[in-house]
Amino acid sequence: MTTPGLYQVANANPDTTALFLISLIALLFNVGVFGYMIYKVIKTKRNPYTAELYTDLKLYKEVKALAE
């Protein structure tokens, strides 16, 4: 038998629908990023482990200029 605590808890179970939707959105976004990375690997014919992939992007050039 349990005794009531100091604080009332209406429901200890989370809303699984909301958690599932957030997880699904994150998964789809990550699949999209992975697909873009594969596209860049094929287009630039670079190995992402040995060379930079995104050297042709405007923001990459701006950051590199700031670093110099």
PyMOL Python script that loads the backbone (N, CA, C, O; Angstrom):
from pymol import cmd

cmd.read_pdbstr("""\
ATOM      1  N   MET A   1       0.837  -1.170   0.000  1.00  0.00           N
ATOM      2  CA  MET A   1       0.000   0.000   0.000  1.00  0.00           C
ATOM      3  C   MET A   1       0.888   1.241   0.000  1.00  0.00           C
ATOM      4  O   MET A   1       1.872   1.313   0.735  1.00  0.00           O
ATOM      5  N   THR A   2       0.534   2.196  -0.817  1.00  0.00           N
ATOM      6  CA  THR A   2       1.322   3.423  -0.888  1.00  0.00           C
ATOM      7  C   THR A   2       0.586   4.549  -0.191  1.00  0.00           C
ATOM      8  O   THR A   2      -0.643   4.600  -0.151  1.00  0.00           O
ATOM      9  N   THR A   3       1.365   5.421   0.339  1.00  0.00           N
ATOM     10  CA  THR A   3       0.770   6.592   0.988  1.00  0.00           C
ATOM     11  C   THR A   3       0.950   7.788   0.073  1.00  0.00           C
ATOM     12  O   THR A   3       1.950   7.867  -0.642  1.00  0.00           O
ATOM     13  N   PRO A   4       0.024   8.706   0.076  1.00  0.00           N
ATOM     14  CA  PRO A   4       0.163   9.877  -0.790  1.00  0.00           C
ATOM     15  C   PRO A   4       1.355  10.725  -0.355  1.00  0.00           C
ATOM     16  O   PRO A   4       1.600  10.915   0.836  1.00  0.00           O
ATOM     17  N   GLY A   5       2.085  11.227  -1.340  1.00  0.00           N
ATOM     18  CA  GLY A   5       3.259  12.034  -1.052  1.00  0.00           C
ATOM     19  C   GLY A   5       2.899  13.498  -0.865  1.00  0.00           C
ATOM     20  O   GLY A   5       1.730  13.878  -0.806  1.00  0.00           O
ATOM     21  N   LEU A   6       3.919  14.283  -0.777  1.00  0.00           N
ATOM     22  CA  LEU A   6       3.754  15.713  -0.582  1.00  0.00           C
ATOM     23  C   LEU A   6       3.180  16.377  -1.834  1.00  0.00           C
ATOM     24  O   LEU A   6       2.384  17.312  -1.740  1.00  0.00           O
ATOM     25  N   TYR A   7       3.588  15.887  -3.003  1.00  0.00           N
ATOM     26  CA  TYR A   7       3.138  16.483  -4.264  1.00  0.00           C
ATOM     27  C   TYR A   7       2.230  15.509  -5.000  1.00  0.00           C
ATOM     28  O   TYR A   7       2.506  14.310  -5.054  1.00  0.00           O
ATOM     29  N   GLN A   8       1.175  16.016  -5.551  1.00  0.00           N
ATOM     30  CA  GLN A   8       0.249  15.208  -6.332  1.00  0.00           C
ATOM     31  C   GLN A   8       0.791  15.050  -7.754  1.00  0.00           C
ATOM     32  O   GLN A   8       1.213  16.029  -8.370  1.00  0.00           O
ATOM     33  N   VAL A   9       0.781  13.842  -8.265  1.00  0.00           N
ATOM     34  CA  VAL A   9       1.200  13.576  -9.635  1.00  0.00           C
ATOM     35  C   VAL A   9      -0.024  13.117 -10.397  1.00  0.00           C
ATOM     36  O   VAL A   9      -0.604  12.077 -10.082  1.00  0.00           O
ATOM     37  N   ALA A  10      -0.421  13.887 -11.399  1.00  0.00           N
ATOM     38  CA  ALA A  10      -1.621  13.553 -12.155  1.00  0.00           C
ATOM     39  C   ALA A  10      -1.395  12.306 -13.012  1.00  0.00           C
ATOM     40  O   ALA A  10      -2.223  11.394 -13.024  1.00  0.00           O
ATOM     41  N   ASN A  11      -0.272  12.274 -13.724  1.00  0.00           N
ATOM     42  CA  ASN A  11       0.000  11.149 -14.603  1.00  0.00           C
ATOM     43  C   ASN A  11       1.514  11.042 -14.775  1.00  0.00           C
ATOM     44  O   ASN A  11       2.160  12.000 -15.199  1.00  0.00           O
ATOM     45  N   ALA A  12       2.065   9.910 -14.456  1.00  0.00           N
ATOM     46  CA  ALA A  12       3.510   9.727 -14.554  1.00  0.00           C
ATOM     47  C   ALA A  12       3.943   9.248 -15.935  1.00  0.00           C
ATOM     48  O   ALA A  12       5.142   9.164 -16.200  1.00  0.00           O
ATOM     49  N   ASN A  13       3.008   8.933 -16.816  1.00  0.00           N
ATOM     50  CA  ASN A  13       3.337   8.450 -18.150  1.00  0.00           C
ATOM     51  C   ASN A  13       3.450   9.623 -19.117  1.00  0.00           C
ATOM     52  O   ASN A  13       2.531  10.437 -19.205  1.00  0.00           O
ATOM     53  N   PRO A  14       4.576   9.725 -19.852  1.00  0.00           N
ATOM     54  CA  PRO A  14       4.717  10.825 -20.812  1.00  0.00           C
ATOM     55  C   PRO A  14       3.826  10.614 -22.031  1.00  0.00           C
ATOM     56  O   PRO A  14       3.361   9.505 -22.291  1.00  0.00           O
ATOM     57  N   ASP A  15       3.600  11.683 -22.765  1.00  0.00           N
ATOM     58  CA  ASP A  15       2.825  11.612 -24.002  1.00  0.00           C
ATOM     59  C   ASP A  15       3.721  11.007 -25.084  1.00  0.00           C
ATOM     60  O   ASP A  15       4.579  11.695 -25.637  1.00  0.00           O
ATOM     61  N   THR A  16       3.526   9.744 -25.381  1.00  0.00           N
ATOM     62  CA  THR A  16       4.412   9.056 -26.320  1.00  0.00           C
ATOM     63  C   THR A  16       4.220   9.537 -27.753  1.00  0.00           C
ATOM     64  O   THR A  16       5.145   9.416 -28.557  1.00  0.00           O
ATOM     65  N   THR A  17       3.066  10.072 -28.099  1.00  0.00           N
ATOM     66  CA  THR A  17       2.848  10.569 -29.455  1.00  0.00           C
ATOM     67  C   THR A  17       3.765  11.751 -29.741  1.00  0.00           C
ATOM     68  O   THR A  17       4.392  11.810 -30.798  1.00  0.00           O
ATOM     69  N   ALA A  18       3.846  12.684 -28.813  1.00  0.00           N
ATOM     70  CA  ALA A  18       4.712  13.847 -29.002  1.00  0.00           C
ATOM     71  C   ALA A  18       6.176  13.421 -29.067  1.00  0.00           C
ATOM     72  O   ALA A  18       6.926  13.924 -29.903  1.00  0.00           O
ATOM     73  N   LEU A  19       6.587  12.510 -28.206  1.00  0.00           N
ATOM     74  CA  LEU A  19       7.971  12.032 -28.221  1.00  0.00           C
ATOM     75  C   LEU A  19       8.294  11.316 -29.534  1.00  0.00           C
ATOM     76  O   LEU A  19       9.387  11.471 -30.078  1.00  0.00           O
ATOM     77  N   PHE A  20       7.344  10.537 -30.036  1.00  0.00           N
ATOM     78  CA  PHE A  20       7.541   9.835 -31.300  1.00  0.00           C
ATOM     79  C   PHE A  20       7.685  10.821 -32.454  1.00  0.00           C
ATOM     80  O   PHE A  20       8.551  10.646 -33.311  1.00  0.00           O
ATOM     81  N   LEU A  21       6.850  11.850 -32.486  1.00  0.00           N
ATOM     82  CA  LEU A  21       6.916  12.825 -33.574  1.00  0.00           C
ATOM     83  C   LEU A  21       8.242  13.582 -33.571  1.00  0.00           C
ATOM     84  O   LEU A  21       8.834  13.799 -34.628  1.00  0.00           O
ATOM     85  N   ILE A  22       8.703  13.979 -32.405  1.00  0.00           N
ATOM     86  CA  ILE A  22       9.991  14.673 -32.318  1.00  0.00           C
ATOM     87  C   ILE A  22      11.119  13.744 -32.769  1.00  0.00           C
ATOM     88  O   ILE A  22      12.022  14.168 -33.490  1.00  0.00           O
ATOM     89  N   SER A  23      11.068  12.495 -32.350  1.00  0.00           N
ATOM     90  CA  SER A  23      12.093  11.525 -32.749  1.00  0.00           C
ATOM     91  C   SER A  23      12.058  11.275 -34.254  1.00  0.00           C
ATOM     92  O   SER A  23      13.107  11.161 -34.888  1.00  0.00           O
ATOM     93  N   LEU A  24      10.866  11.191 -34.823  1.00  0.00           N
ATOM     94  CA  LEU A  24      10.722  10.970 -36.262  1.00  0.00           C
ATOM     95  C   LEU A  24      11.269  12.155 -37.051  1.00  0.00           C
ATOM     96  O   LEU A  24      11.957  11.968 -38.055  1.00  0.00           O
ATOM     97  N   ILE A  25      10.971  13.365 -36.606  1.00  0.00           N
ATOM     98  CA  ILE A  25      11.488  14.563 -37.279  1.00  0.00           C
ATOM     99  C   ILE A  25      13.012  14.583 -37.223  1.00  0.00           C
ATOM    100  O   ILE A  25      13.663  14.893 -38.220  1.00  0.00           O
ATOM    101  N   ALA A  26      13.584  14.258 -36.070  1.00  0.00           N
ATOM    102  CA  ALA A  26      15.041  14.231 -35.929  1.00  0.00           C
ATOM    103  C   ALA A  26      15.660  13.165 -36.834  1.00  0.00           C
ATOM    104  O   ALA A  26      16.688  13.406 -37.467  1.00  0.00           O
ATOM    105  N   LEU A  27      15.040  12.000 -36.893  1.00  0.00           N
ATOM    106  CA  LEU A  27      15.552  10.926 -37.740  1.00  0.00           C
ATOM    107  C   LEU A  27      15.518  11.325 -39.212  1.00  0.00           C
ATOM    108  O   LEU A  27      16.494  11.119 -39.933  1.00  0.00           O
ATOM    109  N   LEU A  28      14.401  11.895 -39.662  1.00  0.00           N
ATOM    110  CA  LEU A  28      14.283  12.310 -41.059  1.00  0.00           C
ATOM    111  C   LEU A  28      15.294  13.401 -41.403  1.00  0.00           C
ATOM    112  O   LEU A  28      15.877  13.393 -42.487  1.00  0.00           O
ATOM    113  N   PHE A  29      15.498  14.329 -40.491  1.00  0.00           N
ATOM    114  CA  PHE A  29      16.485  15.383 -40.718  1.00  0.00           C
ATOM    115  C   PHE A  29      17.888  14.791 -40.833  1.00  0.00           C
ATOM    116  O   PHE A  29      18.659  15.191 -41.705  1.00  0.00           O
ATOM    117  N   ASN A  30      18.223  13.847 -39.963  1.00  0.00           N
ATOM    118  CA  ASN A  30      19.543  13.210 -40.007  1.00  0.00           C
ATOM    119  C   ASN A  30      19.739  12.399 -41.281  1.00  0.00           C
ATOM    120  O   ASN A  30      20.841  12.368 -41.828  1.00  0.00           O
ATOM    121  N   VAL A  31      18.690  11.746 -41.759  1.00  0.00           N
ATOM    122  CA  VAL A  31      18.774  11.013 -43.026  1.00  0.00           C
ATOM    123  C   VAL A  31      19.025  11.996 -44.167  1.00  0.00           C
ATOM    124  O   VAL A  31      19.798  11.706 -45.080  1.00  0.00           O
ATOM    125  N   GLY A  32      18.375  13.156 -44.118  1.00  0.00           N
ATOM    126  CA  GLY A  32      18.597  14.183 -45.133  1.00  0.00           C
ATOM    127  C   GLY A  32      20.024  14.708 -45.126  1.00  0.00           C
ATOM    128  O   GLY A  32      20.624  14.893 -46.185  1.00  0.00           O
ATOM    129  N   VAL A  33      20.566  14.948 -43.949  1.00  0.00           N
ATOM    130  CA  VAL A  33      21.954  15.418 -43.835  1.00  0.00           C
ATOM    131  C   VAL A  33      22.916  14.354 -44.354  1.00  0.00           C
ATOM    132  O   VAL A  33      23.882  14.673 -45.046  1.00  0.00           O
ATOM    133  N   PHE A  34      22.655  13.102 -44.025  1.00  0.00           N
ATOM    134  CA  PHE A  34      23.501  12.016 -44.518  1.00  0.00           C
ATOM    135  C   PHE A  34      23.428  11.924 -46.043  1.00  0.00           C
ATOM    136  O   PHE A  34      24.445  11.729 -46.708  1.00  0.00           O
ATOM    137  N   GLY A  35      22.220  12.065 -46.592  1.00  0.00           N
ATOM    138  CA  GLY A  35      22.060  12.043 -48.047  1.00  0.00           C
ATOM    139  C   GLY A  35      22.818  13.177 -48.720  1.00  0.00           C
ATOM    140  O   GLY A  35      23.433  12.983 -49.769  1.00  0.00           O
ATOM    141  N   TYR A  36      22.774  14.373 -48.112  1.00  0.00           N
ATOM    142  CA  TYR A  36      23.508  15.515 -48.664  1.00  0.00           C
ATOM    143  C   TYR A  36      25.013  15.260 -48.611  1.00  0.00           C
ATOM    144  O   TYR A  36      25.743  15.622 -49.534  1.00  0.00           O
ATOM    145  N   MET A  37      25.467  14.642 -47.541  1.00  0.00           N
ATOM    146  CA  MET A  37      26.888  14.338 -47.419  1.00  0.00           C
ATOM    147  C   MET A  37      27.320  13.340 -48.499  1.00  0.00           C
ATOM    148  O   MET A  37      28.377  13.505 -49.109  1.00  0.00           O
ATOM    149  N   ILE A  38      26.515  12.319 -48.731  1.00  0.00           N
ATOM    150  CA  ILE A  38      26.823  11.338 -49.778  1.00  0.00           C
ATOM    151  C   ILE A  38      26.838  12.021 -51.149  1.00  0.00           C
ATOM    152  O   ILE A  38      27.701  11.738 -51.979  1.00  0.00           O
ATOM    153  N   TYR A  39      25.878  12.920 -51.380  1.00  0.00           N
ATOM    154  CA  TYR A  39      25.832  13.673 -52.636  1.00  0.00           C
ATOM    155  C   TYR A  39      27.127  14.464 -52.836  1.00  0.00           C
ATOM    156  O   TYR A  39      27.688  14.467 -53.932  1.00  0.00           O
ATOM    157  N   LYS A  40      27.602  15.135 -51.780  1.00  0.00           N
ATOM    158  CA  LYS A  40      28.824  15.932 -51.881  1.00  0.00           C
ATOM    159  C   LYS A  40      30.048  15.042 -52.098  1.00  0.00           C
ATOM    160  O   LYS A  40      30.962  15.420 -52.830  1.00  0.00           O
ATOM    161  N   VAL A  41      30.074  13.872 -51.474  1.00  0.00           N
ATOM    162  CA  VAL A  41      31.195  12.941 -51.666  1.00  0.00           C
ATOM    163  C   VAL A  41      31.262  12.503 -53.124  1.00  0.00           C
ATOM    164  O   VAL A  41      32.341  12.466 -53.715  1.00  0.00           O
ATOM    165  N   ILE A  42      30.121  12.174 -53.700  1.00  0.00           N
ATOM    166  CA  ILE A  42      30.094  11.724 -55.094  1.00  0.00           C
ATOM    167  C   ILE A  42      30.417  12.878 -56.040  1.00  0.00           C
ATOM    168  O   ILE A  42      31.162  12.702 -57.004  1.00  0.00           O
ATOM    169  N   LYS A  43      29.861  14.053 -55.768  1.00  0.00           N
ATOM    170  CA  LYS A  43      30.057  15.204 -56.649  1.00  0.00           C
ATOM    171  C   LYS A  43      31.507  15.685 -56.641  1.00  0.00           C
ATOM    172  O   LYS A  43      32.073  15.963 -57.699  1.00  0.00           O
ATOM    173  N   THR A  44      32.108  15.785 -55.459  1.00  0.00           N
ATOM    174  CA  THR A  44      33.468  16.323 -55.364  1.00  0.00           C
ATOM    175  C   THR A  44      34.544  15.247 -55.433  1.00  0.00           C
ATOM    176  O   THR A  44      35.727  15.561 -55.560  1.00  0.00           O
ATOM    177  N   LYS A  45      34.141  13.975 -55.349  1.00  0.00           N
ATOM    178  CA  LYS A  45      35.072  12.842 -55.380  1.00  0.00           C
ATOM    179  C   LYS A  45      36.156  12.985 -54.317  1.00  0.00           C
ATOM    180  O   LYS A  45      37.341  12.781 -54.581  1.00  0.00           O
ATOM    181  N   ARG A  46      35.722  13.339 -53.110  1.00  0.00           N
ATOM    182  CA  ARG A  46      36.651  13.495 -51.989  1.00  0.00           C
ATOM    183  C   ARG A  46      36.324  12.488 -50.901  1.00  0.00           C
ATOM    184  O   ARG A  46      35.176  12.078 -50.728  1.00  0.00           O
ATOM    185  N   ASN A  47      37.349  12.104 -50.182  1.00  0.00           N
ATOM    186  CA  ASN A  47      37.168  11.235 -49.034  1.00  0.00           C
ATOM    187  C   ASN A  47      36.940  12.132 -47.816  1.00  0.00           C
ATOM    188  O   ASN A  47      37.814  12.934 -47.487  1.00  0.00           O
ATOM    189  N   PRO A  48      35.799  12.024 -47.140  1.00  0.00           N
ATOM    190  CA  PRO A  48      35.529  12.917 -46.013  1.00  0.00           C
ATOM    191  C   PRO A  48      36.463  12.699 -44.826  1.00  0.00           C
ATOM    192  O   PRO A  48      36.535  13.551 -43.941  1.00  0.00           O
ATOM    193  N   TYR A  49      37.167  11.592 -44.789  1.00  0.00           N
ATOM    194  CA  TYR A  49      38.094  11.329 -43.692  1.00  0.00           C
ATOM    195  C   TYR A  49      39.471  11.949 -43.937  1.00  0.00           C
ATOM    196  O   TYR A  49      40.236  12.152 -42.994  1.00  0.00           O
ATOM    197  N   THR A  50      39.786  12.247 -45.193  1.00  0.00           N
ATOM    198  CA  THR A  50      41.111  12.782 -45.497  1.00  0.00           C
ATOM    199  C   THR A  50      41.086  14.198 -46.051  1.00  0.00           C
ATOM    200  O   THR A  50      42.126  14.855 -46.079  1.00  0.00           O
ATOM    201  N   ALA A  51      39.936  14.689 -46.491  1.00  0.00           N
ATOM    202  CA  ALA A  51      39.858  16.026 -47.085  1.00  0.00           C
ATOM    203  C   ALA A  51      38.538  16.684 -46.696  1.00  0.00           C
ATOM    204  O   ALA A  51      37.572  16.013 -46.332  1.00  0.00           O
ATOM    205  N   GLU A  52      38.523  18.005 -46.781  1.00  0.00           N
ATOM    206  CA  GLU A  52      37.298  18.755 -46.497  1.00  0.00           C
ATOM    207  C   GLU A  52      36.294  18.546 -47.629  1.00  0.00           C
ATOM    208  O   GLU A  52      36.672  18.501 -48.799  1.00  0.00           O
ATOM    209  N   LEU A  53      35.022  18.419 -47.278  1.00  0.00           N
ATOM    210  CA  LEU A  53      33.980  18.214 -48.282  1.00  0.00           C
ATOM    211  C   LEU A  53      33.376  19.515 -48.787  1.00  0.00           C
ATOM    212  O   LEU A  53      33.019  19.616 -49.961  1.00  0.00           O
ATOM    213  N   TYR A  54      33.260  20.488 -47.938  1.00  0.00           N
ATOM    214  CA  TYR A  54      32.433  21.656 -48.237  1.00  0.00           C
ATOM    215  C   TYR A  54      33.264  22.885 -48.581  1.00  0.00           C
ATOM    216  O   TYR A  54      32.891  23.999 -48.211  1.00  0.00           O
ATOM    217  N   THR A  55      34.371  22.709 -49.275  1.00  0.00           N
ATOM    218  CA  THR A  55      35.251  23.834 -49.591  1.00  0.00           C
ATOM    219  C   THR A  55      34.650  24.777 -50.624  1.00  0.00           C
ATOM    220  O   THR A  55      35.111  25.912 -50.748  1.00  0.00           O
ATOM    221  N   ASP A  56      33.649  24.351 -51.361  1.00  0.00           N
ATOM    222  CA  ASP A  56      33.045  25.202 -52.382  1.00  0.00           C
ATOM    223  C   ASP A  56      31.925  26.091 -51.835  1.00  0.00           C
ATOM    224  O   ASP A  56      31.403  26.932 -52.569  1.00  0.00           O
ATOM    225  N   LEU A  57      31.550  25.928 -50.584  1.00  0.00           N
ATOM    226  CA  LEU A  57      30.466  26.725 -50.009  1.00  0.00           C
ATOM    227  C   LEU A  57      30.948  28.115 -49.624  1.00  0.00           C
ATOM    228  O   LEU A  57      32.095  28.297 -49.216  1.00  0.00           O
ATOM    229  N   LYS A  58      30.064  29.086 -49.758  1.00  0.00           N
ATOM    230  CA  LYS A  58      30.382  30.480 -49.446  1.00  0.00           C
ATOM    231  C   LYS A  58      30.770  30.648 -47.975  1.00  0.00           C
ATOM    232  O   LYS A  58      31.744  31.334 -47.663  1.00  0.00           O
ATOM    233  N   LEU A  59      30.019  30.030 -47.082  1.00  0.00           N
ATOM    234  CA  LEU A  59      30.310  30.164 -45.653  1.00  0.00           C
ATOM    235  C   LEU A  59      31.649  29.535 -45.278  1.00  0.00           C
ATOM    236  O   LEU A  59      32.342  30.037 -44.393  1.00  0.00           O
ATOM    237  N   TYR A  60      32.013  28.459 -45.933  1.00  0.00           N
ATOM    238  CA  TYR A  60      33.320  27.838 -45.677  1.00  0.00           C
ATOM    239  C   TYR A  60      34.439  28.815 -46.021  1.00  0.00           C
ATOM    240  O   TYR A  60      35.407  28.961 -45.275  1.00  0.00           O
ATOM    241  N   LYS A  61      34.289  29.479 -47.161  1.00  0.00           N
ATOM    242  CA  LYS A  61      35.311  30.435 -47.587  1.00  0.00           C
ATOM    243  C   LYS A  61      35.394  31.619 -46.627  1.00  0.00           C
ATOM    244  O   LYS A  61      36.486  32.114 -46.349  1.00  0.00           O
ATOM    245  N   GLU A  62      34.250  32.076 -46.121  1.00  0.00           N
ATOM    246  CA  GLU A  62      34.241  33.191 -45.165  1.00  0.00           C
ATOM    247  C   GLU A  62      34.947  32.810 -43.863  1.00  0.00           C
ATOM    248  O   GLU A  62      35.753  33.579 -43.340  1.00  0.00           O
ATOM    249  N   VAL A  63      34.644  31.639 -43.353  1.00  0.00           N
ATOM    250  CA  VAL A  63      35.262  31.193 -42.101  1.00  0.00           C
ATOM    251  C   VAL A  63      36.761  30.978 -42.294  1.00  0.00           C
ATOM    252  O   VAL A  63      37.557  31.324 -41.421  1.00  0.00           O
ATOM    253  N   LYS A  64      37.140  30.415 -43.422  1.00  0.00           N
ATOM    254  CA  LYS A  64      38.565  30.202 -43.684  1.00  0.00           C
ATOM    255  C   LYS A  64      39.303  31.534 -43.791  1.00  0.00           C
ATOM    256  O   LYS A  64      40.440  31.652 -43.335  1.00  0.00           O
ATOM    257  N   ALA A  65      38.663  32.535 -44.389  1.00  0.00           N
ATOM    258  CA  ALA A  65      39.283  33.859 -44.489  1.00  0.00           C
ATOM    259  C   ALA A  65      39.446  34.485 -43.110  1.00  0.00           C
ATOM    260  O   ALA A  65      40.437  35.172 -42.859  1.00  0.00           O
ATOM    261  N   LEU A  66      38.499  34.261 -42.222  1.00  0.00           N
ATOM    262  CA  LEU A  66      38.601  34.787 -40.863  1.00  0.00           C
ATOM    263  C   LEU A  66      39.724  34.103 -40.083  1.00  0.00           C
ATOM    264  O   LEU A  66      40.349  34.721 -39.221  1.00  0.00           O
ATOM    265  N   ALA A  67      39.974  32.849 -40.380  1.00  0.00           N
ATOM    266  CA  ALA A  67      40.994  32.096 -39.653  1.00  0.00           C
ATOM    267  C   ALA A  67      42.408  32.501 -40.063  1.00  0.00           C
ATOM    268  O   ALA A  67      43.362  32.288 -39.315  1.00  0.00           O
ATOM    269  N   GLU A  68      42.536  33.073 -41.229  1.00  0.00           N
ATOM    270  CA  GLU A  68      43.880  33.438 -41.719  1.00  0.00           C
ATOM    271  C   GLU A  68      44.325  34.782 -41.224  1.00  0.00           C
ATOM    272  O   GLU A  68      45.427  35.225 -41.548  1.00  0.00           O
TER     273      GLU A  68
END
""", "prot")
cmd.dss("prot")
cmd.show_as("cartoon", "prot")
cmd.util.cbc("prot")
cmd.orient("prot")
